């Protein structure tokens, strides 16, 4: 049973909310004093705090900041009768799950409470990669960094709805894990979840995979095939790498999203299916729309709710938890008893760019554990853990070395050539690290995407 703490200086408000929430099956505790509420949370953190903004002794926003600092996993819904835009924005910045105006509709409050409880569950529970009841055997979303807590909150909010979800992120960031988390916490969790990688299947076969085909529809079609859309009726369909789908197939997917109908290849029967769609890509879809390689109308259809997954280099605080998780996973898989990693390996992990993100980290640990015969993973276990050799210890040393070399060879009339060569190589390396993703490459370089495009047009490829 989830526990909710209601904090309001008006006893009548506490009493009415307690009765309402207890009727919904929640364990409810009330408090009229902010300081006492903070002490109560420190003793036994509740799943959700519903708190007034204006209170004596300690302001609700100050209490919110202290709660999120000490207990970031606790969800908080702020409520007030005296709302201002500034306070609402400040509350959300401080980490509030939601912000409600008094008087509010009871049904609306219950919806917000359920969403907040689910967001809390995502923080403390394992999210499965498979559909078994033993969650510990499945792949999981790992991370307690602020950016990941925000991802959990987004999942908790969107999962109960039937809204189309568009998941964006570089390769290896865990897009399918998030898709399965949305499914797992949705009202369709007892119905099928089917995933299709649009980049891995040729166009005609992909259309058949989605919509099926009739016997004789094309060479090799020796029997009727029921497609994933039909199989998934009432469930959730995950279209991974949708940016690799051809324009002709995009049009058919658009129609299916619009009215839920389709025809098998070679068939005349119009089939209807109730399917929730989740799509994902690592491509710059806006750029593809501009170039005409991705339909603008389909983009707007799938881009209802967007969840943007951060690359591992932007959530380095999660590396420790990820390493522990993967070591435990491969200990079970390989029958080993490795306890952890040495400090030099950990420093290497924390400083690496990880262009392959969490998947690259997982593969590095797996490879190292295959060859490790010690209690701890060290740089001696596997070449994949060894940092690249550098001719210069620091960036400053590298620049100094370059300048010295340039002056020795004579810099006359070469200054612009040297600067251009540095820019060209930095751009090339950024594109290499991000697998050609211009948006992410621009972020790595600290420039805008338009600036990067101009440099590419100037033959920086």
C-alpha positions in Angstrom: 0.0 0.0 0.0 1.4 3.4 -1.0 1.8 6.1 1.7 0.8 9.7 1.2 1.7 12.6 3.4 -0.7 15.6 3.3 0.8 18.8 4.6 -1.5 21.9 5.0 -1.9 24.4 7.8 -5.7 24.0 7.5 -6.9 21.0 9.4 -10.1 20.8 7.4 -8.1 20.4 4.2 -6.0 17.7 5.8 -9.1 15.9 7.0 -11.0 16.0 3.6 -8.0 14.9 1.6 -7.3 12.1 4.1 -10.9 10.7 3.7 -10.7 11.0 -0.1 -7.3 9.3 -0.5 -8.1 6.6 2.1 -11.2 5.7 0.1 -8.9 5.1 -2.9 -6.9 2.6 -0.8 -3.9 4.8 0.2 -2.4 5.0 3.6 -2.6 8.7 4.5 -0.7 10.7 7.2 -1.4 14.4 7.8 0.6 17.3 9.2 -0.1 21.0 9.6 3.5 22.1 10.2 6.2 22.2 7.6 9.1 21.5 9.9 7.4 18.5 11.5 6.5 17.2 8.1 10.2 17.3 7.1 11.2 15.4 10.2 8.5 12.8 9.5 9.8 12.4 5.9 13.3 11.9 7.2 12.2 9.2 9.5 10.1 7.2 7.0 10.0 8.7 3.5 6.4 8.4 2.0 5.7 7.6 -1.6 4.0 11.0 -2.2 3.7 14.3 -0.5 0.8 16.6 -1.2 1.8 20.0 0.3 0.4 23.6 0.4 2.6 26.4 -0.9 1.8 28.9 1.9 2.4 27.6 5.4 3.6 29.2 8.7 7.2 28.9 9.9 8.4 27.3 6.6 7.3 28.1 3.1 6.1 25.2 1.0 8.6 25.9 -1.8 11.5 25.9 0.7 10.2 22.6 2.1 9.9 21.2 -1.4 13.6 22.1 -2.1 14.7 20.4 1.1 12.6 17.3 0.3 14.0 16.9 -3.2 17.6 17.5 -2.0 17.4 14.9 0.7 14.9 12.4 -0.9 14.9 13.0 -4.7 12.8 9.8 -5.2 9.8 11.2 -3.2 7.2 12.7 -5.5 5.6 16.0 -4.4 2.4 17.7 -5.6 2.1 21.3 -4.6 -1.3 23.0 -4.1 -2.3 26.6 -3.4 -5.2 29.0 -3.6 -3.0 31.9 -4.5 -1.2 30.8 -7.7 1.2 32.8 -9.7 3.1 31.8 -12.8 6.4 32.4 -11.1 5.5 30.1 -8.2 4.3 27.4 -10.5 7.5 27.5 -12.6 9.6 27.6 -9.4 7.8 24.6 -8.0 8.4 22.6 -11.2 12.1 23.6 -11.3 12.5 22.5 -7.8 11.3 19.1 -8.8 7.6 19.1 -8.0 5.6 16.4 -9.8 2.7 18.6 -10.3 1.1 21.9 -9.2 -2.7 22.2 -8.4 -4.9 25.2 -7.7 -7.5 25.2 -4.9 -10.3 24.3 -5.2 -9.5 21.4 -7.4 -11.7 18.6 -8.7 -11.3 15.4 -6.7 -11.2 13.2 -9.8 -8.4 15.4 -11.2 -6.5 15.0 -7.9 -6.8 11.2 -8.0 -5.5 11.1 -11.6 -2.5 13.2 -10.6 -1.9 11.1 -7.4 -1.9 7.9 -9.4 0.6 9.3 -11.9 2.9 10.4 -9.1 2.7 7.0 -7.4 3.7 5.3 -10.7 6.6 7.7 -11.2 7.8 6.8 -7.7 7.5 3.1 -8.5 9.7 3.6 -11.6 12.4 5.1 -9.4 12.5 2.3 -6.9 11.5 -0.7 -9.0 13.1 -2.6 -11.8 11.7 -2.0 -15.2 11.7 -5.2 -17.2 12.9 -5.9 -20.7 10.9 -9.0 -21.0 7.4 -9.9 -20.0 8.2 -12.4 -17.2 7.0 -11.9 -13.6 10.6 -12.3 -12.3 11.7 -8.7 -13.0 15.3 -9.3 -11.8 16.0 -11.5 -14.8 15.1 -8.8 -17.3 17.0 -5.8 -18.5 16.5 -2.7 -16.4 16.6 1.1 -16.5 19.4 2.1 -14.1 20.0 5.6 -12.8 19.3 8.1 -10.0 20.6 11.2 -11.6 18.3 14.2 -11.8 17.9 13.8 -15.6 16.9 10.1 -15.1 14.4 10.9 -12.3 12.8 13.3 -14.8 12.6 10.5 -17.4 10.8 8.3 -14.8 8.4 11.1 -14.1 7.6 11.5 -17.8 7.0 7.7 -18.1 4.7 7.8 -15.0 2.7 10.6 -16.5 2.3 9.2 -20.1 2.0 5.5 -19.3 -1.7 5.5 -18.1 -2.8 7.3 -21.3 -3.1 6.0 -24.8 -1.0 8.9 -26.2 1.5 8.1 -28.9 5.0 8.3 -27.5 8.1 9.4 -29.5 11.4 8.4 -27.8 14.6 10.1 -29.0 18.2 9.4 -28.1 21.5 8.2 -29.4 22.1 4.5 -30.1 22.6 2.6 -26.9 20.7 5.0 -24.5 17.9 2.5 -23.8 15.0 3.6 -26.0 13.4 0.1 -26.1 13.7 -0.1 -22.3 11.7 3.1 -22.0 9.2 1.8 -24.5 8.7 -1.3 -22.4 8.4 0.7 -19.2 5.6 2.8 -20.8 3.9 -0.4 -21.8 4.5 -2.1 -18.4 2.8 0.7 -16.5 0.0 1.2 -19.0 -3.6 -0.1 -18.9 -2.6 -2.3 -21.9 0.0 -4.2 -19.8 -2.0 -7.4 -20.0 -2.1 -7.3 -23.8 0.7 -7.9 -26.3 3.8 -5.8 -26.7 5.5 -6.2 -30.1 8.7 -4.5 -31.3 9.9 -4.0 -34.9 13.3 -2.6 -35.9 12.5 -0.7 -39.0 16.2 -0.4 -40.0 16.8 -4.2 -39.9 14.1 -5.3 -42.3 13.9 -4.5 -46.1 11.0 -2.3 -47.2 8.6 -5.0 -48.7 9.3 -7.4 -45.8 8.8 -4.5 -43.3 5.4 -3.8 -44.8 4.4 -7.4 -44.5 5.8 -7.5 -41.0 3.6 -4.6 -40.1 0.4 -5.3 -42.0 0.7 -8.9 -43.2 0.0 -10.3 -46.7 -2.3 -12.6 -48.5 -1.2 -15.8 -50.2 0.3 -15.1 -53.6 0.7 -11.4 -52.9 4.3 -11.6 -54.1 6.9 -14.2 -55.0 7.4 -16.4 -52.0 4.1 -15.5 -50.4 2.9 -19.1 -50.1 0.5 -18.5 -47.3 -1.4 -15.7 -45.6 0.6 -13.8 -43.0 -0.9 -12.0 -40.0 1.1 -8.8 -39.4 2.2 -7.2 -36.1 -0.6 -4.6 -36.2 -3.2 -7.3 -36.3 -1.5 -9.4 -33.7 -1.1 -6.4 -31.5 -4.8 -5.5 -31.3 -5.5 -4.1 -27.9 -1.8 -3.9 -27.1 1.3 -1.8 -27.8 3.5 -1.7 -31.0 7.0 -0.3 -30.8 8.5 1.0 -34.0 12.2 1.3 -33.4 14.4 3.4 -35.8 11.3 4.8 -37.5 13.6 7.3 -39.2 14.8 4.5 -41.5 11.3 3.8 -42.9 10.7 4.6 -46.6 8.3 7.3 -47.6 5.9 5.0 -49.2 5.6 2.9 -46.1 5.4 6.0 -44.0 2.2 6.9 -45.8 0.6 3.6 -44.8 1.7 3.9 -41.2 0.2 7.4 -41.2 -3.2 6.1 -42.3 -3.0 3.4 -39.6 -2.3 6.0 -36.9 -5.1 8.2 -38.1 -8.0 5.7 -38.3 -6.6 2.4 -37.0 -7.2 0.6 -40.4 -5.0 -1.1 -42.9 -5.0 -3.8 -45.6 -2.8 -6.8 -45.9 -0.5 -6.8 -49.0 -2.5 -8.2 -51.9 -5.7 -8.0 -49.9 -8.9 -6.0 -50.3 -10.3 -6.4 -46.8 -10.0 -3.3 -44.6 -8.9 -4.5 -41.1 -9.2 -2.4 -38.0 -6.9 -2.7 -34.9 -6.7 -0.9 -31.6 -3.0 -0.4 -31.1 -1.0 2.1 -29.1 2.1 3.2 -31.0 5.5 4.0 -29.5 8.2 5.1 -32.0 11.9 5.7 -31.5 14.8 7.0 -33.5 18.4 8.2 -33.2 18.1 10.4 -36.3 17.5 14.1 -36.6 13.9 13.9 -37.8 13.4 17.7 -38.1 16.3 17.7 -40.6 14.9 14.8 -42.5 11.5 16.6 -42.7 13.3 19.6 -44.2 15.0 17.4 -46.7 11.8 15.6 -47.6 13.0 12.2 -46.5 10.5 12.0 -43.6 6.8 12.9 -43.9 6.0 16.1 -41.9 2.4 14.9 -41.2 3.7 11.6 -39.8 6.2 13.4 -37.7 3.4 15.5 -36.1 1.4 12.3 -35.6 4.1 10.4 -33.7 5.4 13.5 -31.9 2.5 13.7 -29.4 4.6 13.1 -26.3 8.4 13.1 -26.6 10.8 11.5 -24.2 14.4 12.5 -24.9 17.0 10.1 -23.4 20.3 11.7 -22.4 23.6 10.2 -23.6 25.7 8.5 -21.0 28.2 11.4 -21.0 25.5 13.7 -19.7 24.6 11.3 -16.8 28.0 10.2 -15.6 26.7 10.1 -12.0 24.9 6.9 -13.0 28.0 5.1 -14.1 28.7 3.6 -10.7 25.2 2.1 -10.4 25.4 0.9 -14.0 28.7 -0.8 -13.4 27.4 -2.6 -10.3 24.3 -3.7 -12.2 26.3 -5.1 -15.2 28.8 -6.9 -13.0 25.9 -8.6 -11.1 24.3 -9.5 -14.4 27.4 -11.1 -15.9 28.4 -12.7 -12.6 25.1 -14.7 -12.9 25.6 -15.3 -16.6 29.2 -16.5 -16.5 29.1 -18.0 -13.0 31.7 -15.6 -11.6 32.0 -13.7 -8.3 33.6 -10.5 -9.3 33.1 -7.9 -6.6 33.8 -4.6 -8.4 36.3 -2.5 -10.4 39.6 -0.9 -9.5 39.9 2.9 -9.1 41.8 3.3 -12.4 39.1 1.5 -14.3 36.4 3.6 -12.6 38.3 6.9 -13.5 38.6 5.6 -17.1 34.8 5.0 -17.2 34.0 8.4 -15.8 36.2 10.2 -18.3 35.3 8.3 -21.4 33.0 9.8 -24.1 30.9 6.6 -24.5 29.7 7.3 -28.1 27.9 3.9 -27.8 26.4 5.0 -24.5 25.1 2.4 -22.0 25.3 -0.4 -24.5 29.0 0.3 -25.0 29.6 0.3 -21.3 27.8 -3.0 -21.0 29.8 -4.6 -23.8 33.1 -3.3 -22.2 32.2 -4.8 -18.9 31.1 -8.1 -20.4 34.3 -8.5 -22.5 36.4 -7.6 -19.5 34.6 -10.2 -17.2 35.2 -12.9 -19.8 39.0 -12.6 -19.3 39.1 -11.5 -15.6 40.2 -14.1 -13.1 40.5 -11.7 -10.2 38.0 -10.4 -7.6 38.1 -6.9 -9.3 38.1 -5.8 -12.9 41.3 -4.0 -13.7 43.0 -2.5 -16.8 44.9 -5.7 -17.1 41.7 -7.7 -17.7 41.0 -6.5 -21.1 42.4 -4.2 -23.7 38.9 -2.6 -24.2 39.3 -1.1 -20.7 42.6 0.5 -21.4 42.5 4.2 -22.1 43.9 5.3 -25.4 47.5 6.3 -25.3 48.0 10.1 -25.6 51.1 11.9 -26.8 50.2 14.8 -24.5 49.0 14.6 -20.9 46.5 17.5 -21.2 44.7 19.6 -23.8 47.0 22.5 -23.0 50.0 20.3 -23.6 48.6 19.2 -26.9 48.0 22.7 -28.0 51.5 23.8 -26.9 53.0 20.9 -28.8 51.1 21.8 -32.0 52.1 25.5 -31.7 55.8 24.6 -31.1 55.8 22.4 -34.2 54.1 25.0 -36.3 56.7 27.7 -35.3 59.6 25.3 -35.9 58.3 24.6 -39.4 57.5 28.3 -40.0 54.0 29.8 -39.5 54.2 32.4 -42.3 51.0 32.3 -44.3 50.0 29.1 -42.6 48.0 30.5 -39.6 44.5 30.1 -41.3 45.4 26.7 -42.6 46.3 25.5 -39.1 43.1 26.8 -37.6 41.0 25.3 -40.5 42.7 21.9 -40.1 41.9 21.9 -36.3 38.3 22.8 -37.0 38.0 20.2 -39.7 39.4 17.4 -37.6 37.2 18.4 -34.5 34.1 18.4 -36.7 35.0 15.0 -38.2 35.7 13.5 -34.8 32.5 14.8 -33.3 30.5 13.3 -36.2 32.4 10.0 -35.7 31.6 9.9 -32.0 27.9 10.6 -32.5 27.5 8.2 -35.5 26.7 11.1 -37.9 24.0 12.7 -35.7 24.4 16.5 -36.4 22.4 17.6 -33.4 24.6 15.6 -30.9 27.8 16.5 -32.8 26.9 20.2 -32.5 26.4 19.8 -28.7 29.8 18.1 -28.4 31.4 21.0 -30.2 29.5 23.6 -28.3 28.1 25.2 -31.4 24.6 25.5 -33.0 23.4 23.0 -35.5 23.2 25.7 -38.1 26.8 26.6 -37.5 27.8 22.9 -37.9 25.8 22.7 -41.2 27.6 25.8 -42.6 31.0 24.2 -41.7 29.9 21.0 -43.5 28.8 22.9 -46.5 32.3 24.5 -46.6 33.6 21.0 -47.2 34.5 20.1 -43.7 33.4 16.5 -44.2 
